[in-house]
Every structure is written in C-alpha cells, then in structure tokens.
C-alpha cells in the first residue's frame, strides 16, 4: 500500500476515509457485542478494528500534511458511526422485554400474543388514574414490528416500554426457522 500511495498521493484521503469507516463500524459492532455478552466475537472484531486503525494512523503520521487528510479522518469517523448503527439495526441482534400498560383488560392481549407464539405475563396494577394491566413479553429484536403491531391493534392508546435483555432462560418463545428453512422457499 505504501508504494501505491507514493505513486498516487491523491488516493491518501480516500484510503483514510474508507479505512476509518471500516475501523469505526467494527468498533461500534464490537461495543454492541460486548454489551450483549458475545465473548468470542467481540475480541475478533476488536483485533481487526485496531489493525485497521494502526494502518490508517501510520499513513496519516507518515504522509498527511494537509487539511483534506484530516477532514477525511473525521468524516470517516462520523460515517463509520452511522454505518455501524445501520448494520446493527439490520442485524437486530438481541432480546427485548416489552412491558405494556393498558386499561383494556390484559387477558385479551395475552391471548393475541399466544396466538402468535409469544409467551406473556399479566399483572394487575393500580395506575395514577385508574386500574391498569401490565403485560410483559420477551421477544427477539427481529420480532419488534410484529409485537408493536399486535399491541397497537389491541389498544392504540396502550403505553409500552422496551428494554434490552442480556440473558433469558426457559419461557415460551416462538419457534424460529433454521437457516436451511429460510433458504428453501415453500418450507
């Protein structure tokens, strides 16, 4: 790469920009995997993140004397953060707890969750204005839109919150398709 940059010095800002995107994207994903307890994947991503950073910073320290290279470094950082967030949202990695507060009678919502394969727990509670039912369900992040549509169809005035869950054990969860079933249409 050194010879290429010496022959074509105008490529340096592009190399810095693209390298920084890769570096920061990996860093964003590594932090997410660390927070989710993925002990084997996070260090591997960290290795490549730091390797790319060292290569890019060495090029900056060796050759970059102009503002364009510095701006490329900063723009790559910002873009890498955005790309990392986009990738993480597409992966939908992790598990969420939905806590739904409704005055409509939680038994009906539990029935709807059960019809779609979601387990749920109902707690009767006293709210600041009236009695409410609190329904909790644990779902994979990939099922967020489905769960939210079930909640909104049941009670469009329901209040709900979501929280990340680090681990789950036992419970009722919808069956997920294996990777082979996803690739084979009609199964």
C-alpha positions in Angstrom: 0.0 0.0 0.0 2.9 2.3 0.7 4.2 2.1 -2.9 0.7 2.8 -4.2 0.3 5.9 -2.1 3.7 7.2 -3.1 2.8 6.7 -6.8 -0.7 8.2 -6.4 -0.7 10.6 -3.4 -4.2 11.9 -4.2 -5.6 8.5 -3.0 -4.5 9.1 0.6 -7.6 11.0 1.7 -9.8 8.2 0.2 -7.8 5.5 1.9 -8.1 7.3 5.2 -11.8 7.9 4.7 -12.6 4.2 3.8 -10.3 2.8 6.4 -11.8 4.9 9.1 -15.3 3.9 8.1 -14.3 0.2 8.5 -12.5 0.8 11.8 -15.3 2.7 13.4 -18.0 0.4 12.1 -16.2 -2.5 13.6 -15.8 -0.6 16.8 -19.5 0.1 17.0 -20.3 -3.5 16.4 -17.7 -4.6 19.0 -19.2 -2.5 21.7 -22.7 -3.9 20.9 -21.4 -7.5 21.1 -19.6 -6.8 24.3 -22.8 -5.4 25.9 -24.6 -8.5 24.7 -22.1 -10.8 26.2 -20.7 -12.3 22.9 -17.3 -13.2 24.3 -15.8 -14.9 21.3 -17.0 -12.4 18.6 -16.1 -9.2 20.3 -12.3 -9.8 20.6 -12.1 -11.0 16.9 -13.8 -7.8 15.8 -11.5 -5.8 18.1 -8.4 -7.3 16.5 -9.4 -6.1 13.0 -10.6 -2.8 14.3 -7.2 -2.0 15.9 -5.3 -3.4 13.0 -7.1 -1.1 10.5 -6.7 1.9 12.9 -2.9 1.3 13.2 -2.5 1.2 9.4 -4.6 4.3 8.8 -2.9 6.3 11.6 0.5 5.4 10.4 -0.4 6.7 6.9 -1.6 9.9 8.4 1.5 10.4 10.6 3.9 9.5 7.7 2.3 11.4 4.8 -0.7 13.6 5.7 0.3 17.2 5.9 -2.9 18.7 4.6 -6.3 19.6 5.9 -8.0 17.3 3.4 -6.5 14.2 5.1 -7.6 15.4 8.5 -11.1 16.1 7.2 -11.1 12.6 5.6 -10.2 11.1 9.0 -13.0 13.0 10.8 -15.6 12.3 8.0 -14.7 8.6 8.1 -15.2 8.5 11.8 -18.7 10.1 11.5 -19.7 7.9 8.6 -18.4 4.8 10.3 -20.5 5.5 13.3 -23.6 5.9 11.1 -22.8 2.7 9.1 -22.2 0.7 12.3 -25.6 1.8 13.6 -27.2 0.9 10.3 -25.7 -2.6 10.3 -26.6 -3.2 14.0 -30.2 -2.2 13.3 -30.3 -4.7 10.3 -28.8 -7.5 12.4 -31.5 -6.9 15.1 -29.3 -8.8 17.4 -30.5 -9.4 20.9 -33.6 -9.9 23.0 -36.1 -7.3 24.3 -38.7 -7.2 27.1 -41.9 -5.3 26.2 -43.8 -4.0 29.2 -47.3 -2.9 28.1 -49.7 -0.8 30.3 -53.3 -1.0 29.2 -56.8 -0.2 30.6 -58.4 -2.5 28.1 -58.1 -5.8 30.0 -54.7 -7.5 29.6 -56.2 -11.0 29.1 -57.1 -10.2 25.5 -53.6 -9.0 24.7 -52.1 -12.2 26.3 -54.5 -14.2 24.0 -53.2 -12.4 20.9 -49.6 -12.8 21.9 -50.2 -16.5 22.5 -51.9 -16.8 19.0 -48.6 -15.5 17.5 -46.4 -17.8 19.7 -45.3 -15.2 22.2 -45.4 -16.0 25.9 -46.7 -13.2 28.2 -47.3 -12.5 31.8 -50.2 -10.4 33.2 -50.0 -8.3 36.4 -52.9 -6.3 37.7 -51.8 -2.9 39.0 -53.0 0.5 40.2 -52.0 3.4 38.0 -52.1 7.1 38.8 -55.6 7.5 37.3 -57.2 4.0 37.2 -56.5 0.3 37.3 -54.3 -1.0 34.6 -53.0 -4.3 33.4 -49.3 -4.8 32.8 -48.3 -7.4 30.3 -44.7 -8.4 29.8 -43.3 -10.4 27.0 -39.8 -11.3 25.9 -39.1 -11.2 22.2 -36.1 -11.2 19.8 -35.4 -7.8 18.3 -36.3 -9.3 14.9 -39.9 -9.5 16.0 -40.2 -5.9 17.2 -42.5 -4.7 14.4 -44.8 -7.7 14.8 -45.1 -7.2 18.6 -45.8 -3.5 18.2 -48.5 -4.2 15.6 -50.2 -6.7 17.9 -50.1 -4.1 20.8 -51.4 -1.3 18.6 -54.2 -3.4 17.1 -55.3 -4.4 20.6 -55.1 -0.9 22.2 -53.9 2.0 20.2 -53.7 4.0 23.5 -51.5 1.4 25.3 -48.3 2.7 26.8 -45.3 0.4 26.4 -41.6 0.4 27.0 -38.9 -1.8 25.8 -35.6 -2.8 27.5 -32.7 -4.8 26.3 -32.3 -8.2 28.0 -28.9 -9.7 28.3 -29.9 -13.3 29.0 -33.1 -15.4 29.2 -33.8 -18.9 30.5 -36.8 -21.1 29.9 -40.1 -19.4 28.9 -42.3 -19.6 25.9 -40.8 -18.3 22.7 -41.9 -18.6 19.1 -40.3 -21.2 17.0 -37.6 -19.7 14.7 -36.8 -21.0 11.3 -33.4 -22.7 10.9 -31.0 -21.2 8.4 -31.9 -24.0 6.0 -35.6 -23.3 6.2 -35.0 -19.7 5.4 -33.1 -20.5 2.2 -35.6 -23.0 0.9 -38.8 -21.4 -0.3 -42.0 -23.3 0.3 -40.9 -24.9 3.6 
